[in-house]
Amino acid sequence: MPAPYFFGYGSLVNTRTHDYRQARPARLRGWRRAWVHTDLRPVAFLSAVPCEHSVIDGLIAEVPGADWAALDEREFAYDRLPAQGVVDHDLPTQTDIAVYAVPAHSQQAASHRHPILLSYLDVVVQGYHQVFGREGVADFVTTTDGWDAPILNDRAAPQYPRHQALSPQETALVDRILADVNATVVENVVDSVIDTAPTAGAGTTHPGSTA
């Protein structure tokens, strides 16, 4: 039986952040992205959200031996959902494909206490630019909701654990996005963003992820 694949639509599009092979472009039908916060994480991240007529670009990659443990840990706070019927791809045979999404009942709006990390956005945009070019980056922006969320400028001391070095051109591209969406960029947060203390019934919070 062929190995299953995941569909990534955020940091997983940047192959520098993982070792999963057989990565290739794909499209997910019936979903958009949104910036959301969950009590299980201290900062906001991207989640896929159902949207009947929307299509988003991303990558699929093989999960060898159907060993989902490492990916499930990376996507802590997300549900792994079957998506093989709504992913367009060029694989020669049909295979199981999953997408990670934060459950609707757990989604909250980002806030000054729970902002988007700029180091995370940098990674996502770098991945989309490398795979889909500037047009793909523009499409990423238009198919993602929640750009009114505060964005913490942590470039000087990145808090996203899979942060990457950007070229001057990539940095300028992200900065242009911030200007185009009239982003609220903040230099600090109300309380400490990265809190490693366990939350009630939720294990340990960490900035980890994500899809």
Buried (B, 14 or more C-beta within 10 A) or exposed (E): EEEBBBBBBBBBBBBEBBEBEEBEBBBBBBBBBBBBBBBBBBBBBBBBBEBEEBBBBBBBBBBEEEEBEEBBEBBBBBBBBEBBEBBEBEBEEEBBBBBBBBEEEBBEEBEBBBBBBBBBBBBBBBBBBBBBEEEBBBBBBEBBBBBEBBBBBBBEEBBBBBBBEBEEEBBEBBBEBBEEBEBBBBEEBEEEBBBEEEEEEEEEBBBBBBB
